[in-house]
């Protein structure tokens, strides 16, 4: 009786997670709502690029920002250099941008951005945050400017996508990001909910970002902290599926493990902080906040896949009848993920990348036992390294 109760509790928990993914995966194929566009004012834009030991990738990012078709006098590039090499600093200083050097004992993205925004003043309408490994096309600022001229738009998330698929892990990471884009951004936007922030390729009304950023001192999960802060104040996050930011994908298992440990730690940390907000969110009908809190409760997809599959296999050895519901859940989960993958990524490369899912599951599972104090220290993921 006890084991049966445990099984049905697990079925309920996993079913809720899977149904949620399936609903928004399907919603990503619905038609988005049209937004009212105001006069296309040319706003003053600042691009903020925090760069912690990013010597190998920063120049590609900067060069893509320098070649925008947006009027040169209407935007500035700010690179926030933290512990980069002298030769990189010298190269950056020769370019038409502003270099701000910071020296933090404990480096964080929030510290770097807050410091930079205090330094540069308030002569901007829009602030864009890019990571040092990001690359944008020449129309990026024009797209952001047009979007921010839409009625009521204060925060936008661009479509971050892979700039490299040179290893099986990079392919898997690229597909994972596109699934996130379909479910947590496009699917949500299509039904009128806020899209999820992703840490870079984000644009904000300048005054809003400066005000809210000062409330954030996150070590890990900077994007989660900012997202929750904005949504508590009922700020809608708009998704731009046709405005691309190319981002370097994880290429080796060490960086994968480090990155996912940081994500898991941040998820649990902000779940603990946000649970108390549930009654108020329901009372105020802040469905965006309710949705974001549920996302903090949700199992990561790799763990969800692994756990559901292992239980289905295990149950099959006992009684086939008992295992049927688990195989139904596993199939439903796979359908939800398949529907969320862009058609152009359904190739033989995907099939080969799926072969490393068991190892990815093991790394994620082991990370569950390494989370103590992980959100209290900065975990850096190296870029430009295979």
Phi, psi and omega in degrees: 000315180298315181294325178295319179296319178298317180298315182291330174294317177297318178301316181296311183299312182290325178298316180299315178299315185289318179298320177302311179298318182296317181300311184282337173295315177294320180298334180293346179261003177277166180280132179287160177284140175283141180248148180284127180257128178274186177303135186280077179290141176273101183282157172278124187239140171240132176259119182256123183235092174293133185223098179260109181052045184252040184300327186284340187237346190298323186294321178297319177297310182299316181299322178292329177285328181286340185256036178283150176275006178280146181306129185302324183285354183257001178212151177234149176250127179241115174260125181258098187273123179232108177062040173265162186287155182301320182294324177292317180298317180298318179296317180294321181296339180275355183261159179283070178211172176253127179254123177247119180264129179239154181222081181265139174296317176239102186284137171215158179295319181298317178300313182299315181292317178299317179299314182296317182291330174291327182286322191270351177083201190239021185275043181220154177259326185228138173243132177245135177250122174241153169272158184294340179267003181280153173225138179235155178274175189292342182261006186303308182296323178297319178295315179298314181300314179298317180296319182286350174272357176288148184302122174082359182277123180237338182221130177228148174242120177284170182275099178277131184218168187286136172259353177218140173222052189268355173223164179300322180292322177296321178297315180297319178295320179297317179294319178301318179295320180291327174296317176301317179299318181293312188278308190268354179239290183296313179300317178294315180300320183294337178257008175092008177265165178289142172284163177273140171283159185228004174101336176208170185067030182250145176229145185220153164300131191302311182298322179296312181297315182298319181293312185282330181295329180293345179271357188248127175231035184297138173271310173242157178070038179306317182293323178296317180298314181294317179301310180296321179300315181291317185288330174300331179263016174061037173271124181279138178255117183267142179254138180245088186294339182257007178250106192264144169231118180274132190230139180288131180265153180302134185245347179220161188289333177297310179295325176301312181298317180297314182297313182292327176297319178297318180293315180299316180298316180296320180299313180293321180299311184281339170296313179301322181286331188263347182303323181294344182274354184300310181303316181294320180298318178292316180300319181272002183056039177272080186292332175299317180292319176302317180296316181293323178294320177298321178300324178293332180280339190289148176285139172304145188299322180298318178293321180298316177297311183296314182296314181297317180295314182295321178293319179299316177297313181299316180294330181296334179282341180267288176221132181300322182299319181292328184281345185303314182297328180288322176292326176298316178297317181296318178294317179298320178296315180295323177296316181298322180285320179299315181297330183277348182277128177302145184303323184292348180262358179275076184233181177295334177297322177298315180300319180289325181291327180300334182296338180264006178301318179303319179293321178298320177298315180298318179296318178295317180298315179296328179297335179300337182260007182238020189270351182300123179064009182296330181276001180258002178222151182283123178250109185268135174257118182288142178247158179075014182237125179274000000 
